[in-house]
Each structure stands twice: as structure tokens, then as C-alpha cells.
Amino acid sequence: MLEQNIQNKINTWLSGAYDQNTKDEIQQLISENKENELKEAFYKDLEFGTGGLRGIMGVGSNRMNKYTVGMATQGLANYIKKCFPISENDVLNNNKIKVAIAYDSRNNSVFFANIVADVFSASGFDTYIFESLRPTPELSFAIRHLGCKSGVMVTASHNPREYNGYKAYWDDGAQFVAPHDQNVIDEIAKIKIEDVNFQGIKENIHLIGKEIDALYQAQILAQSINKDLIKKHKNLKIVYTPLHGAGITQVPQVLAMLGFEQVSVVKEQEKPDGNFPTVVFPNPEEAEALTLALKLAKELNADLVLATDPDADRLGIAVKNEKGEFVLLNGNQTGSLILYYLFNAWEKAGKITGNQYIVKTIVTTELMDNMAQKMGVACYNTLTGFKYIADVIRQHEKNEVFIAGGEESYGFMIGDFVRDKDGIAAAAIIAEICAYATENGISLYEMMKEMYVEYGYYYETLIPITMKGISGAEDIKKMMQDFRNTPPIALAGSKVVLVKDFQALTEKNILTGEEKILNFPEKSNVLQFFTEDGSKISARPSGTEPKIKFYVGLRQDLPKKEDFDAITTVLSQKAIQIREDLGL
């Protein structure tokens, strides 16, 4: 028996202004007694999380479909009008609010993008939509370049194939932060299906493409520090996979423009395909996703492997160790290498003047804080989500100089011409760093070890726990509540001495009982435990996936590079013990 609120939603869809195919699909689920599917499809409305709107495709209020996308877009359009009212003079001069739209390779991405374009154009907006798939960071760039007030990227990023999603952006090319995020949610909540105008106005819709590509690529090339070095090592062998996504439109081209002549694309994953036939998850964080790229790299004796997710905002890399074997670097290692290279280059050029800064998230490695402090560069920590990194840039861009930003989940930003994570720009700078390492007679892997010798070895690992559906959400909620009520006393034999609760915005010293207020602009469901020996363990339910994630960060001095493997073994065993102590 379905709960009454779920049944009421189903009845609304069956009697409302929805097309017959939609109603037939619902009736079929009813006739087949598929109560669990109906519950999952209707028990709530899709909401904006850290990554916007995201869900499984299908019928229902909790699914990605024409109607949930249309209602979200109508609510967004209404909010944009409230924030940017058109004056009489604008009307006389035919000046309209501008918005931009892009989409990736996922199933139905083109369909959803056209729905968004229709609703925006019907709202009287000049609507710029890319002629074919493009990466998320290029949309962010286009919003800023075209002077748009908002934009939408149709993507579910690295989620499984049954998902699609919708990232909404503001006029600075960044995803919404408070108060806009909640205000848009409130506006969408007012929308009934009858309020959505799906009849697009063709003259308001404008195709964009190659002209934006050229401008975006020029900005990436401008971030290069040593083009002469690249020319010297133009024959570096680079293997790249777009994982069937939008990165194919930019990464090979940008690497070629930089001067790299030996870039090989994984043929089996070159073609955009929303079914992602060669991978379980199209996520460069997953080792399985790089299987074909590593195979090709071994065949070619390549120097570097690069992989982007379907919307190409995330970058994963693999490098050779001293035995010639490929090793996957995690997001903390890749981001730290980028900063290590940029800091040294900026210092050598005399550009570190005390007015520079970087931005990272609270769950990202403390190594970045350490490097920044020693270089005399400010390091701002934000809540999880690149929208918060962009918000810090917005606050500081007039008085300080941004170098780079990053988060542990394979997201990096080099320069501030894009206000979201940028896998294209990250691929370009990593290839350049590889050339730099080669020039100095070492591999990227050896360069990472040198960084650890200089600043200390920071060992990080992620423990993701998947809990799907209604019961999963409740289990995650209970797990977080239990940790709040009864935090661990010790982890891997070291006492927990400090607990930070970003939902209560409090910091408590367990030894003294002293409490402080955490100075963050909004709350987030994150807990952090700090131990006597300097370990940091963070617990955070995902805002875009049915997961709770535990981020384990450990630190130990690395006297010399030769000690790396032995200390890695010690710290990895310690991480396993922490997992057991947390009851995971």
C-alpha cells in the first residue's frame, strides 16, 4: 500500500497536464504492482544539492524527465527575472536577459537541453545553446564572456548511465550559493506544470560553438608557464581518454595547440556515448574506468595518462613509478602537484608578493595549506563543492590575485577565467608539469616524492559507502546522528582531541570541553575528527549521490624519497584500522 502523499502525487500526474506516454508509463507500473519503483519515483521532488539537479531518468517527481526539467527551468527563469528586471529602456532597445546552455554525451542530454532552451526562450531570454556537446567549464566561460545572467549545463557528471542532471549557474559563471540556491528552490516549489511554457521562441535561440571554443582555448593556453619547455619535450607520449564524454571536443586540441605531438586517444572510448559501454562508472576516480587507457599506455610505453569524466570538469591521471609501472594518483596528489609546480614557477618569476591566494575545500589535503603558508600565500578553506571556491574568488578578486584552486574529488581550477572545476585546463597544466619533470631528469612520480620530502608526506584515502533509495537516505542520516551524539574516543590508537561539526558550525576541544564557532557562510552536513597524532577524518553525505563519504588524512615526515614505500605501508595499515574503529 502506497503512502497517501505518494499516491496524491501519482494522482496529480495522472490527471494533470502531462503527455499520454507519461501517464501510460505510470499506469503500467501500477498494473504491474511495482510499488517500490513508484515510491522511488514519487516520494519526493528532485532538489538542488551541491551539484544542482540530478537523478535517475524516468517518470515521476523524483526523476529526470521533461516535466521536472521544465518546472526547474521555469522556476529558475522566474527567479532570474526578479533579480534582473528589464527596464523600459531595455525594452525599447530590444535588450534581453541572456542565458547559456551546454550539454554532455549522456542519454537525453540533447533532449533536456532543448527543453531548457524552449522554456528560457519562451520567458523572453536571449538563449545561447552550444551546437553540439561541450564540457562544463566551457559553459562557465561562455556565461562570463557573453554577459549572461545564468546558464544551465545538462549533465550528471560522473554518475552511472541511468542518471542525468542539471547544473545551474549565476552571472559570474559559478554555481549558485546562498541565498540564490534556496531562493531558486523556493521559486521552483511554486511552479505547477500548467505554469511551464514549453513553446520555445525560435528567434530567441542562438547557436554557439567554434567562436567560443577558440576564446576558451586561448585562455587555457595563456595559463602555460613555459611553452619553450613543451617544445623541447613535444614528443612526450600522452594517452588520453574522454570516457565517452565531452572532453573529446577540447583536450586533444588544446594539447596539440600547446605543442604536444604524441597524444593518443583511446579509440574504444573516443566516441561520445551515454551508455558508456566500456566502463561500469564513467568516473576517473575509479581505477576500472582507466583500464583501457592503461592498456594502451603500456603498449605505447607512454609517459602520462589523462582521463576526464563525461562533462570534463574532473581529471584523473596515471604516472610511472620507478619500476616503470603506472600508478593512479588521487585528487589530493594531483592538486598538490599542480600547486607545487605553480608556486615554484610564480616564486621564480618574482610573482609571489604576499597578495596571492589559493582556495581548497575542508576535506581536501592539509598539504595545500602547508605549502601555501610556507610560500607566503593565503589559503582559504571552503565547504565541499566548487561553487564555494568560486564564491571565495568573487569576494577576493578585486584585491588579491588567485593562483589556483582544487578539491580532493579530482576538481582543479587554474586561473579564474572559469568559475568551476576545469578538466581541460587541468589536463594542459599536468602535461606541462610532466615536461618539466622530464627536463629535470625525473618522473612526475619522483617529483611528487620530492614534494613530500620538502613538505611532509600526506597520505589520503576515501572510504565511500553507498546506500541507495529511501532506506539508504535514512541509514545515512542515522549514521551521522550517531557520530554526532557519540564521537569516537580514539582512532588507530590515537585520541580524538577535536571535533568540528559544520552543521552546528561548532568546534569542540574534547580534552578541555572548550567550544568555538566555525566561521562559514552556511551550514553543511560534515563532521571532522582530529586526533592527537595529527590525523583528520571527515564524514560527509554526498550531495549528488546515494553515498556517505569518509575522508581519511594522515601525515608523517618523509626523510628521504627511498622511505616512501615503507611509510606508505605503515599509513595504509593505519587507515584500515581507522575504518574498523569507525565501524565501516
N, C-alpha and C positions, 0 to 999 in steps of 0.2 A: 504494500500500500504506500503510495507516494504521499509525502508530507503536503499539507494544504497549500503552503506558499509555493512549492514546486508545481503542484497541479494548477494553481492560479496562473502561473507564468506560461505553462503549456497551453492553457485555455486561451490566454491572450494572443499567443502566436497562432493558434488555430482559427481564431475569429477576427484577427487584425488584418492590416493591410500588407500581408506577406504573400509572396507568389505561391502558386498552387504546388509547384515542385517541393517547396519548403514544407508546406502543410502535409503533402503526401509522405515525405520522409518521416515526419513526426508521427503520423498515423501508422506508418509501418512499424516504427519502434514500439508503439502502443500495442498493435496487434500481435507482435512477437514477444510481448511481455518483457521487454528489455528495460526493466526498471532501473538497473544500475546505470545504464547509458543515459537514460532520461534524467536521472538525478545529477549525474556529472555535467550534463548539457545545460541544465536549468537551475541548479541550486544557488547560483549567484550570477552577477553580471561581471564581465571582464573588467578589470580595473587597471589603472596606470600604476606600475611599480617602478623600480629603479630604471627599467628599460622601456617603459611605456606600456602599450597594449600588446599582449602576447598570449596565444592559446592554441589549442588543437583546432583544426579546421572542421567544420560541420554545422549542423543546425543547432540552434539554442542560444540563450542569452550568455552562456559561458563558453561560447565557441567563436572562432574567427569565421565570419561569413559576411555576405553583402550588407546585412542589416546592422550587425554590431559595428562594422567598419563605417557604414553610412551614418549611424547615430553618433559615433565618436567624432566623426569629421564635422557633422552639423553642430555639435556642441562646441567643438574647437573653433569653428568658423564664427559662431555667435560670440564666443569669448574674445576672439581677435577683434571683432567689430567694436566691442565695448572698450577695449584697450587702445584702439587706434581709430577713433571716429573720423569719418570723412567730412571735410569742411565744404562749404558751398563753393569755395574757390576750386577745390579739388574736383568737384562735380563738373564745374564749368570747363575745366581743363582736361576732363576725362582721365584724371589721375585715380588709379585704383590701388587698393591694397594688393601687394604682391606676395605670392606663396610659391614654394618649390616642392617638387615631388620626385623621389627616385625609388627604385625597387631592385631587388636582387633576383637570384635564379630560382627561388622557391616556387613550388606549385601554387598557382593562383596569385602570384605576386603582381603580374601584369593586370589581371582582372581587378584585384583590390586597388592597385594604383589608379586605374581608370575610374573606379568608384569614387575615390578621394578627389580626383581631378574634376569629376562631374559635380560633386557636391560643392567643392570650393568655387568652381566657375559659376554655378547657379547662385552662389552667395554674392556674386559680383566681383570676385577677385580675379586679378590677372594671375593665371595659374601656369607656372613653368614646369613642364614634366620632361624628364630625360627620354630620348627617343628609344633607348634600349637600356638594359641593366647597367647599373653603376654602383661603385662602393659607397658605403655610408659616409666616409669622410668627405667624399666629393660633394655630397648633398650639403653637408655643413658649410663647405667652402662656397657653394653656389648661393646659399642663403645670404651669406655676407656680401658676396660680390654683386649680386643682383639687387640688394637692398630689400630683401623680403622681410615680412613681419613674422613669418612662421614657415614651417616646412614639415613634410612627412616622409619618412623612409619606411617602405614596406619590406619587412624582413623579420625573421625570428632568430637572426644571428646564427648561433651555433647549435640551436635546439634540434631535436630529431626531426625527421622528414614530415611527420604529421602536423607539425606546428607551422604557423605563420604569425606575423606580428606587425607592429605599427609603432615606430619611434617618432614622437612629436618634438619639434624644435621651435625655439623662440628666435627673436630677431638677431641675436648675436651668433646664431649657428650652434647653440648649445641646447641640450635637452632641458625641459622645464625643471626649475627648482621652486621652492616656496616663494610667494604664495600662488604662483601660476599653476603648479601641478594640482593642488587641491581645488583651486578655482575652476580649472577645466573639468575635473571630475564632477564638481557640483553642477556645472553647466550641462554636462552630458546627462547627468541624472534627471534633468528636467525634460529631456527630449523624449517624445513619443515617436513611434515610427511614422505617424502621419505628418510630423514636423519636418521630415527629411526630404529635401528636394533632390531627387536623383537625376533630374533632367538637366544635363550639362549644357552650358552655353559655349558653342564651338569657338566663337570669336574671342573668348576669354582664355582659351587654352593654347599655349605656345610650346612647341617642341624645342628642346635644347640638347646639346651634345658636344660635338668636337670643339666648339669655341670655348666651352667651359673646361674640357679636358686639357687644352693647351695652357690655359691660365693656371689651372690646378697643378699641372706637371711643372710649370715654371717655378712655382712656389716651393715645390719639393726639391727641385734642383738647386734652388737658392740656399737650402739648408746645408748643402755639401760643403765641407770644410777644406778638403784637399783633392780637387779634381785632377791635379797633376799626378798624385799618388795612384789614383784609379787608372789613369792612362798607362802608368808603369806596370800595373798588375791587371791589365784588361783581360788577360787570359785565365783569371781565376775561374774555376769550374763551379757554377752555381746551379743547383736543381731547385725548381720551384713548382709547387702545386697549389692551384686555387681551390682544390676540393670541390670542384664542380660549381664554383661560385663566381662572383663579380670581380674578383681580383684579377682575372684574366684580361680584363679591359685596361688595366693600368700597370701592374707590376712588371711584366716583361718589357713594356715600352719604356718605363722610367729607368729600369736598369740599363737598357740599351742606350738611352739618352745620356746617362751618366758615363758610359764608355765601356761597360762590361760586355764582352763579345762571346762569352761561352755560357750562356744561360739556357738550360734545358728544361722544358716544361714536361711534366708527367702527362703523357698522352692520354692515358686512361681516365684522367681527372681534369682534362683541359676543357671539355665541353660543359657549359652550364647545364645543370640537370637537377631539378628539385627533388628527384627520387634518390639522389646521392647513392648510386648503385654500387660504388666500390668501398663504401665506409659504413660502419654502424652508426657513428656520430660524426657529422662534418665539423669537427672541433679540433683545432691544432693543439689544444691542451691534452688530447687523448693520443697516447702513443700509437694506437691502432690506426688512427687516421693518417699517419705518416708512413705506413708500411710500404706503399708503392714508391713513395719518394725516396725512402732509404734504400730500397732495392735498386732503383736507378742510380742513386748516388754511389753505391758500391760498384756497380757496373762501370761507371764513368770515372771512378776514383775522384769524385768531386771534393771540393773544399768546404762547401756550405750548402745546407738545405733550408729552404724557406717555405712556409705554408701559411696561407690565410684562410679564414673561415668564410662562409658564403657571402657575407656583406663586406668582407675585407677590412673590418675595423680591428681585428685581432691578428697577431703574428706569432707563429711558433717557429723555432729554429732548431737545427741539429748541427753539431760541430764535431770535429775529430779529436779524440784524445791522443795521448802519447803513443798508444798502440795502433793508431790508425783506425780505431773503431768509432762509429758515430754515436754521439751521446746527445740526448734531448735535453735542452736547457729549459728550466721552468721560467715563468714570467718574472719572478724576482731576479733571477740571474741575468736574463736578457735586459731587463730595465736597468739593472745596476751597471752592466757593461756599457750600455748607451751613455749613462751619466758619467761613468769613469772616463770614457773617451771624450765626451763633450767638455767636462770640467778641465781635463788636461789641455785640450785644444784652446779653450777660452783663456785659461791661465797663461799659456804660452803666447797667445796673441795680445796679452795685456788687457783683456776684456772683463776680468773679474775685478770690480771696483767697489764691491760692498753694496751694490744696488741691484743685484741679481737674485733670482729665486727659482725654486722648483716646487712642484706640488705632487703629493702622493696621497694614498688613502691609508686609513688607520690600520688596515690588515696587511698592508704591504711592508716589505722588509725594512727593518731599522737601519740596515746598511746605508740606505739612501740618506737618512738623517745624519748619520755619522760622516759620510763623505761631504755632505753639504756644509756641516759645521766646520770641518777641518779646512774647507776651501773658502770659508767666509761668505757662504751663500745661504740665504734664508730657505728653510724648508717648511712649507705649510702642509699640515695633515688635514684631510677631509674625511667625511663619511664615505662609505663604499658607493661607487658609481661615478662615472666620468663627468656627469653633469655637475657634481660638486667641485671637481677640479676646474672645470670651465668657469664656475661661479667665482672661485678664488681669482682666476685670471681677470675676470670682469672687474673685480674690486681693486686689483693692483696694477692694471695695465697702464694707467696714466703716470704712475710714479716709479715703477720698478720694471726691470727687464726680465722677461720669462725665458728660461733656457729650455726646459723640458718637463714633462710630467709622466706619471705612469702608475699602474696598479698591477697587483700580482697576477690578475687573470688575463695576462697577455695583451694588455692595452697600453699603448705608448703614444705620446704626443711630442713631436719635435717642432719647436716654433709654435706660434699662436695663430697662424692663418686658418687653421681648422680648430673647432672647439669641441671635438670629440676624439676618441682614440682613432688612430690612423695607421692601419696595417701597411699601407703603401709607403708612406714616409718612413715608417719603421724598417721596412724591408730595404729601402735605399740606404739608410744610415748603417744598418747592420752589415750590408755588403761592403760599404766603405770601411767599416771597422775591421772587417776581415782582410781587406787590402792593407790596412795599417799594420795589423799583426804580422802579415806576411812580410812586409817591408822590414819589420824588426826581427825577423827570423823565428817567430813563434806562431802557434795556432791561436785561435780565439779561446780555446780551452785553457791553454797556458796563460793567456792574457787574464782570464778570469781568476786563475790561481794567484797571479801576481797581485791582482786587486785584493784578494783575501789576505795575502801576506801583509799588505800595506794597511788594510783597514779592519782585519779580523774576518774569520770565516763565519758567515751567517748561513745556517742550514735551515731551509724551509720546506715544509711538505703540507699538502692539502688532504684532508680527510672528508670527502663528500658522502653524505648519507641520503639516499633517495627514498622518499616516502610519498607515494602518489595518491591522488584522489582526496575525498573528504576526510577519510580516516587518517590519511597521511598528514594533512594540514593540522589536524587535532593532535597527532602524536608529536609533531614538531613544536607546536605551541606548548604542550605539556613538558617536553624536554627542556625548553628554555626556561619555563617557570620553575622546574625542579632545580636547575642550576642557579637561578636567582635566589631561591629560598635556601638552598644548601650548596654553596660553592665548594669545590674540592679543597680539602685541607692541605694536600701535598700532591705533586705531580712528578713522577720519576724520582721520588726520594727528596725532592726539594720543596720546602714550604711555600704555599701561596701567600704572598705578602701584600698584594694589591689587587683589587677588583674594580674594573671600570664597567659601568652599565650605561650604555649610550641611549637606552630607552628612558631611564630615570635621570640621565645626564648627571650621574654622580660617580665619584671616585672614592673608594674606601680603603684605608690602610688597615689590613686585618690585624696587624700587630698592635697598633695603638688605638684602633677604633675611630681615628680621625676621618672625617668626610669632607670632600671638596666638591664644588660644582664644576662640571665639564663645560667649557665654553664652545658650544657648537650651535649653529643657527636653527637646527631642528633635531628631533629625536630619531633614533634608529634602533632597530631590534638587534643589538650587538652586545655581547658580553666579552670582556677580556680578563684573563687571569695572568698575573705576573708572579714569577717565582723568585726565590732568593738567589738562584744562580743565573738570573737574567733571562730566563725563558719567557716567551709571550705566546699565549694560546688564546685564540679568538673564536667565538661561536657566533654564526650568523645564518639565519634562514635566508635562502636566495629570494630575491625579488622577482625573478623571471622563470624559475624552475622549481619543481616539487622536491627541493633538497634543503638540507641543513648542512652548512659547511663549517669545518673546524680547521683553522689555520694554525699550524704549529711552527713557531720560530725559535731557533736555538742558536747560541753564539759561543764560539771558542776561538782563542788565538790560534793562528796558523804560523808557527815559527819559520817554516820553510816549505816550498812547494812539494817537496818529497813526502811531507807528512799528510798531504791532502787525503789520500785514500784511507789511511788508518783512522784519521779523525772523522771522516765521513761515516765509517763503520760504527764508531762509538756513538755519534749523534743520531744515526738512523735507528740504532737499538734503543736509544733514549726516547725517540719519537714513538716507537712501538709501545714502550712502557707507558707513555703518556696516554696513548689511545686506550690501553687497557684500564688505566686508572680513571679515565672518563667514562668507562663502561660502554664503549662504542664497538 
